[in-house]
Amino acid sequence: MGGVGLQTSIEMINNNLVVALDGELDHHTAKEVREEIDKAINRENAKNIVFDFKKVRFMDSSGIGVVIGRFKKIKEYGGQAGVINLNDRVHKIFKMSGLLNIIKYYETKEEALENL
């Protein structure tokens, strides 16, 4: 799923929505991926969300907005958000934007699922 520049893979593990992103999370892809994740949160009654950035090659401020918005949405339901597999470039964006102050970074998917 997702646009030409970004593919998404969404799976539900217990009450956790795991969103694997592949490509570029930018202003061209943000709206579609935001809507796709929101539908999955509502459809699956997800409590927590884990973003897997392993295959994200680029992210801009629109991507930050997608992550923050989904964090706020899941928090309204009493849930938490986590991220895994940040490459150096995306990790720098998360750190500079302050995202790592509100969303926990985990080394592995298993660690995230155990701690959310």
C-alpha positions in Angstrom: 0.0 0.0 0.0 1.0 3.6 -0.1 2.0 6.0 -2.9 4.7 5.6 -5.5 7.4 7.1 -3.2 6.4 5.1 0.0 5.1 1.6 0.6 3.5 0.7 3.9 3.0 -2.7 5.6 0.7 -2.8 8.5 0.3 -5.7 10.9 -1.5 -6.1 14.2 0.4 -8.0 16.9 -1.8 -8.3 20.0 -3.0 -4.7 20.6 0.0 -3.2 18.8 -0.2 -1.8 15.3 3.2 -2.2 13.6 3.7 0.1 10.6 6.7 -0.7 8.4 7.6 2.1 6.0 9.6 1.7 2.8 10.7 4.7 0.8 10.4 8.4 1.3 8.1 9.9 4.0 7.6 13.4 2.7 5.0 15.9 1.6 4.2 13.8 -1.5 3.4 10.7 0.6 2.3 12.0 4.0 -1.4 12.5 3.4 -2.0 9.0 2.0 0.1 7.2 4.7 -1.6 9.3 7.4 -5.0 8.3 6.2 -4.0 4.6 5.8 -2.6 4.4 9.4 -5.6 6.2 10.9 -8.0 3.7 9.2 -5.9 0.8 10.5 -5.9 2.3 14.1 -9.7 2.6 14.0 -10.3 -0.7 12.3 -8.1 -2.7 14.5 -8.8 -0.8 17.8 -5.1 -0.5 18.2 -3.8 0.4 21.7 -0.2 1.1 20.7 1.7 1.9 17.5 5.3 1.0 16.5 6.8 2.7 13.5 9.5 0.7 11.7 11.8 3.0 9.7 14.2 0.3 8.5 13.6 1.1 4.8 12.9 4.8 5.0 15.4 6.6 2.8 14.2 10.1 3.4 11.9 12.0 5.7 11.0 15.7 5.9 8.8 17.8 8.2 5.7 16.2 6.7 6.9 12.9 8.0 7.4 14.4 11.4 3.8 15.5 11.3 2.6 12.0 10.4 4.4 10.5 13.4 3.4 13.2 15.8 -0.3 13.1 14.7 -0.4 9.3 15.0 1.3 9.6 18.4 -1.4 12.1 19.6 -4.2 9.9 18.2 -3.0 6.7 19.9 -2.4 8.7 23.1 -6.0 9.7 23.1 -6.9 6.0 23.4 -4.5 5.6 26.3 -1.8 4.0 24.2 1.8 4.7 23.4 4.0 5.0 20.4 7.5 3.7 19.6 10.0 3.7 16.8 12.5 1.1 15.6 15.3 0.8 13.0 16.1 4.5 12.6 19.0 5.0 10.2 21.5 7.8 11.0 19.8 10.3 8.8 16.3 9.7 10.2 17.6 9.4 13.7 19.1 12.9 13.4 15.7 14.2 12.2 14.0 12.6 15.2 16.5 14.0 17.6 16.6 17.5 16.2 12.8 17.7 16.0 12.4 16.6 19.6 10.4 13.5 18.6 12.7 11.3 20.7 11.6 13.2 23.8 8.0 12.0 23.3 8.3 8.8 21.4 10.6 6.0 22.7 13.2 4.4 20.5 13.6 0.6 20.7 16.4 -1.5 19.3 14.1 -4.2 18.0 10.4 -4.9 17.2 10.3 -7.5 20.0 11.7 -5.0 22.6 9.1 -2.4 21.5 6.2 -4.9 21.7 7.4 -6.0 25.2 7.6 -2.5 26.5 4.6 -0.7 25.1 
